[in-house]
Amino acid sequence: MLRTTRALAVGSAAAVLLASAFTLSSAAAATDDTGRRAGPGHSAAPQTLGSLGRKAGLRIGTAVDTTALAEEAPYRAKVAGEFSSVTAENVMKWEAVEPTRGTYDWAAADGLVDFAKKHGQLVRGHTLVWHNQLPSWLSDGDFTADELREILHEHITDQVGHFKGDIWQWDVVNEAFNDDGTLRDSIWLRELGPGYIADAFRWAHEADPKARLFINDYNIEGVNAKSTALHALVTQLRKQRVPIHGVGIQGHLGVQYSAPHDIADNMLRFDRLGLETAITEADVRMPMPADSTKLEAQAEGYGVLLRGCLLTPGCNDFTVWGFTDTYSWVPDTFPGEGAANIFDENYAPKPAYGTLRQTLTLAAGRH
């Protein structure tokens, strides 16, 4: 009932939201840090993205840099106070947890799980099977197909088993597709064939039957060749009774590109299959330097992603891929671009932060 109510509440105003996103993000700049209009005598308690998200029926999360979490008090306070779910940005990836074959290092990931428990947050595990950030002993190794399959089986079983009961959602398979809808030419596809995807989900489910298992990818926000191929794959997996529970839509956007205004149509395709969905890695980068026009376009990008989630009953988490520009991955990956997050380097909120607050407030039926 909560999901239906949420979708109806937002759906009734969807046309207005889509037509007035600029007005919405501009209005956010005129509100105080409670998300309400500031005025004489106004003294309401602050509402965080996490608390507003709960009222709207979904978790609001962030990817976490665990070094910053350990060393920087303002960063730690924002993670603890603003969000209701967390994702390990790097410390659950294979190269971090098993740098030497057979020797696991869970310390940083365990620390994040403990932090989340202390602050009432759910944890998204990221990621079990990926073509990137593999330990050198694996990527440079000379293994037969049978050996590699057993290595993958062991890795998934050990990692999911270690965190059994502590992870809400796992990104089991990450970025398996090319933009044209073909499967990515990875070590897993070359050596094991396309069946590695179904195997990974089966093994993860065996290791923790209660965890929700997701396939995660980028450039699948709208209806396109890649998202359609993914839809065909998960349809097939469901028919084969593979324990796949959800689709993660990353949401890495740029202000110089058109926002995916068909995201709700796309997400509803997965909803109709009985799958959960989540926005797993939202950020909106821009060519530097930033200016007011780019910041308003950024706010629109974040708003489009959140509205797509809110309009999809099965969408249960909206995670930003980091929240402060201080620790953004964007400048190193896209030279000349940056300022992709909802807070700047000094933790000052941008118009995008206000847009998220205003949209969540509307979805919760508040004014």
C-alpha positions in Angstrom: 0.0 0.0 0.0 2.8 2.4 0.8 4.4 2.0 -2.7 1.0 2.4 -4.4 0.2 5.5 -2.3 3.6 7.0 -3.1 3.3 6.4 -6.8 -0.2 7.9 -6.9 0.9 10.9 -4.9 3.8 11.7 -7.2 2.0 10.6 -10.3 -0.7 13.1 -9.8 1.8 15.9 -9.9 4.2 14.3 -12.4 3.3 16.6 -15.3 3.8 19.7 -13.1 7.1 18.4 -11.8 8.4 17.7 -15.3 7.3 21.1 -16.6 8.6 23.0 -13.6 11.9 21.4 -12.5 13.8 24.7 -12.9 11.3 26.4 -10.7 11.5 23.6 -8.2 15.3 23.7 -7.9 15.3 27.5 -7.8 12.6 27.5 -5.0 14.8 25.1 -3.1 17.5 27.8 -2.8 14.9 30.0 -1.0 14.2 27.4 1.7 16.1 27.0 4.9 17.8 23.8 5.9 14.6 22.2 7.0 13.3 22.1 3.4 10.4 24.5 4.3 10.0 28.1 3.3 12.0 30.2 5.8 10.0 32.9 7.5 9.6 35.0 10.7 9.6 32.8 13.7 10.2 29.5 11.7 12.0 27.0 14.0 11.1 23.5 12.7 13.5 20.7 13.4 15.8 19.9 10.4 14.6 17.0 8.2 17.3 15.0 6.4 17.1 13.3 3.0 16.9 10.0 4.9 14.0 11.0 7.0 12.1 12.6 4.1 12.8 9.4 2.0 11.3 7.2 4.7 8.1 9.3 4.5 8.1 8.8 0.8 8.7 5.1 1.0 12.3 4.6 0.0 15.8 4.7 1.4 18.1 7.5 0.5 21.7 6.4 0.4 25.3 7.4 -0.4 28.4 5.6 -1.5 31.0 5.9 1.3 34.7 6.6 1.1 35.8 4.7 4.2 39.1 6.6 4.6 37.2 9.9 4.8 34.7 8.2 7.1 37.5 7.3 9.5 39.5 10.5 9.3 37.1 13.4 8.7 34.5 14.3 11.3 32.3 16.5 9.0 32.2 13.7 6.5 31.3 11.2 9.1 28.5 13.4 10.5 26.9 13.8 7.1 27.0 10.1 6.4 25.5 9.4 9.8 22.9 12.1 9.8 21.7 12.6 6.2 21.3 9.1 4.8 19.4 5.9 5.6 21.5 3.5 3.5 25.1 3.2 2.6 27.2 1.6 -0.2 30.8 0.6 0.1 32.4 2.7 -2.7 35.5 0.5 -3.0 36.2 -1.7 0.0 33.9 -4.6 -1.0 35.4 -4.9 -4.5 37.5 -8.0 -5.2 40.9 -6.3 -5.2 40.2 -4.8 -1.8 38.9 -7.9 0.0 41.3 -10.6 -1.5 44.5 -8.8 -2.6 46.4 -12.1 -2.2 44.7 -15.3 -3.2 43.1 -17.0 -0.2 43.9 -14.2 2.2 40.9 -11.9 2.9 41.0 -8.4 4.4 37.5 -7.5 5.6 38.5 -4.8 8.0 37.4 -1.7 6.1 34.2 -3.3 4.9 33.4 -4.6 8.4 33.9 -1.1 9.7 31.3 0.3 7.3 28.8 -2.4 8.3 29.4 -1.6 12.0 28.9 2.1 11.3 25.7 1.4 9.5 24.3 -0.7 12.3 25.1 2.0 14.8 23.2 4.6 12.8 20.2 2.5 11.7 21.2 2.3 8.1 20.9 -0.5 5.6 23.9 -1.6 3.5 24.2 -2.2 -0.2 27.1 -4.5 -1.1 29.1 -3.5 -4.1 30.1 -5.6 -6.0 30.7 -9.4 -6.4 31.3 -9.9 -10.2 32.9 -7.1 -12.3 35.4 -6.9 -15.0 37.3 -4.1 -13.2 39.2 -3.7 -10.0 40.2 -7.3 -9.9 43.3 -8.4 -7.9 46.4 -8.8 -10.0 46.8 -12.5 -9.1 43.4 -13.0 -10.8 43.6 -10.7 -13.8 47.2 -11.7 -14.6 46.7 -15.4 -13.8 46.7 -18.3 -16.2 43.6 -20.3 -15.2 41.6 -22.9 -17.0 37.9 -22.3 -17.4 37.1 -24.9 -14.7 39.6 -23.3 -12.3 38.2 -19.8 -13.0 34.7 -21.0 -12.4 35.7 -22.5 -9.0 37.6 -19.3 -8.1 34.5 -17.2 -8.8 32.2 -19.6 -6.9 34.6 -19.5 -3.9 34.8 -15.7 -4.0 31.0 -15.2 -4.0 30.4 -17.9 -1.4 33.1 -16.5 0.9 32.2 -12.8 0.6 28.4 -13.2 0.8 28.8 -15.7 3.6 31.1 -13.3 5.5 28.4 -10.6 5.4 25.4 -12.9 5.8 22.6 -11.1 7.5 24.3 -7.7 7.2 23.7 -6.8 3.5 20.3 -5.6 2.3 21.1 -5.6 -1.4 24.0 -7.0 -3.3 25.2 -5.8 -6.7 25.9 -9.3 -7.8 26.8 -8.7 -11.4 28.1 -5.2 -12.4 28.3 -3.7 -15.9 27.8 -6.9 -17.9 26.6 -5.1 -21.1 28.0 -2.9 -23.9 26.0 0.1 -24.9 24.8 -1.7 -28.1 23.1 -4.4 -25.9 25.8 -7.1 -26.4 27.4 -8.7 -23.5 30.7 -7.1 -22.4 33.9 -8.9 -23.5 35.2 -9.6 -20.0 37.3 -12.4 -18.5 34.1 -13.9 -17.2 32.3 -14.0 -20.6 35.4 -15.2 -22.5 36.2 -18.0 -20.1 32.9 -19.1 -18.7 30.3 -18.0 -21.3 27.1 -16.1 -20.6 26.0 -18.6 -18.0 28.3 -17.0 -15.5 25.6 -14.5 -14.7 23.0 -17.0 -13.7 25.6 -19.0 -11.7 26.6 -15.8 -9.8 23.1 -15.2 -8.6 22.5 -18.8 -7.7 25.8 -18.9 -5.6 25.0 -15.6 -3.9 21.5 -16.8 -3.0 22.9 -20.0 -1.6 25.3 -18.1 0.6 22.6 -15.7 2.0 19.0 -16.5 1.0 17.7 -13.3 2.6 19.9 -10.8 0.7 18.2 -9.0 -2.3 20.3 -9.7 -5.4 20.7 -7.0 -8.1 22.2 -6.7 -11.6 23.7 -3.2 -11.9 24.7 -1.2 -14.9 25.1 2.3 -16.4 23.5 4.0 -19.4 20.3 2.1 -18.7 18.3 5.0 -17.3 16.1 5.4 -20.4 14.7 3.0 -23.0 17.6 2.1 -25.3 19.4 -0.8 -26.7 21.3 -1.5 -23.5 18.3 -1.4 -21.1 16.2 -3.4 -23.6 18.9 -6.1 -23.7 19.1 -6.1 -19.9 15.3 -6.4 -19.8 15.4 -9.4 -22.1 18.1 -11.0 -20.0 16.3 -10.6 -16.6 13.1 -11.9 -18.2 14.9 -15.0 -19.3 16.6 -15.4 -15.9 13.2 -15.1 -14.1 11.7 -17.8 -16.4 14.7 -20.0 -15.5 13.9 -19.4 -11.8 17.3 -17.7 -11.2 17.1 -15.8 -7.9 17.5 -12.3 -9.2 15.5 -9.8 -7.3 16.3 -6.4 -8.7 17.9 -4.1 -11.3 20.3 -1.3 -10.3 20.3 1.8 -12.5 23.5 3.7 -11.9 22.5 7.2 -13.0 25.8 8.8 -13.9 24.6 11.8 -15.9 26.2 15.0 -17.3 24.7 18.4 -17.8 25.9 18.5 -21.4 23.6 15.6 -22.3 19.9 15.3 -22.3 18.4 14.0 -19.1 16.6 10.6 -19.5 13.0 11.8 -19.2 11.7 8.3 -20.2 13.3 6.8 -17.0 9.9 6.1 -15.4 8.7 4.2 -18.5 11.9 2.2 -18.5 11.8 1.4 -14.8 8.2 0.3 -15.0 9.2 -2.4 -17.5 11.2 -4.1 -14.8 8.5 -3.4 -12.2 6.1 -5.4 -14.3 8.4 -8.4 -14.2 8.1 -8.3 -10.4 11.6 -7.0 -9.9 12.8 -4.4 -7.5 14.7 -1.4 -8.8 17.1 1.2 -7.4 19.0 4.2 -8.5 22.4 3.0 -7.3 25.1 5.6 -8.2 23.5 8.9 -9.0 25.7 11.9 -9.8 25.5 14.7 -12.4 28.9 16.0 -13.6 29.6 19.2 -15.5 32.3 20.8 -17.6 34.3 23.0 -15.2 34.1 25.6 -14.0 30.7 25.4 -12.4 28.2 28.2 -12.8 24.6 28.9 -11.9 23.2 27.6 -15.2 25.1 24.3 -14.9 24.0 23.9 -11.3 20.4 24.3 -12.3 20.8 21.8 -15.0 22.5 19.5 -12.5 19.5 19.9 -10.2 17.2 18.9 -13.0 19.3 15.8 -13.7 19.0 14.6 -10.1 15.3 15.5 -10.1 14.7 13.4 -13.2 16.4 10.4 -11.6 14.5 10.7 -8.3 11.1 11.2 -9.9 11.7 8.1 -12.0 12.3 6.1 -8.9 9.3 7.6 -7.0 7.0 6.9 -10.0 8.0 3.2 -9.9 6.4 1.3 -7.0 9.2 -1.2 -6.8 12.0 1.3 -6.6 13.2 1.2 -3.0 16.5 3.0 -2.8 18.0 6.2 -4.3 21.8 6.3 -3.7 24.1 9.2 -4.6 27.6 8.1 -5.6 29.2 10.2 -3.0 27.7 13.4 -1.7 30.6 15.9 -1.5 32.7 17.1 -4.4 35.8 16.7 -2.2 35.8 12.9 -2.8 34.2 12.6 -6.2 35.6 10.0 -8.7 34.6 12.2 -11.7 37.7 14.6 -12.1 40.1 11.6 -12.4 37.9 9.8 -14.9 36.6 12.7 -16.9 39.3 15.3 -17.2 37.9 18.9 -17.2 34.7 17.8 -15.6 33.6 17.7 -11.9 31.3 19.2 -9.3 29.0 16.2 -9.7 27.6 15.9 -6.2 24.9 17.5 -4.1 27.3 19.2 -1.7 30.4 21.2 -2.6 33.9 20.8 -1.2 32.8 22.7 1.9 29.7 20.7 2.5 27.5 23.5 1.3 24.3 22.2 -0.3 23.8 22.9 -4.0 20.4 23.5 -5.8 20.4 19.7 -6.5 20.2 19.0 -2.8 17.2 21.3 -2.5 15.5 19.6 -5.5 15.8 16.2 -3.9 14.3 17.6 -0.7 11.4 19.3 -2.4 10.7 16.2 -4.5 10.7 13.9 -1.5 8.5 16.3 0.4 5.9 16.2 -2.4 6.1 12.5 -2.7 5.4 12.2 1.0 2.2 14.3 0.6 3.7 17.2 2.6 3.6 20.9 1.6 
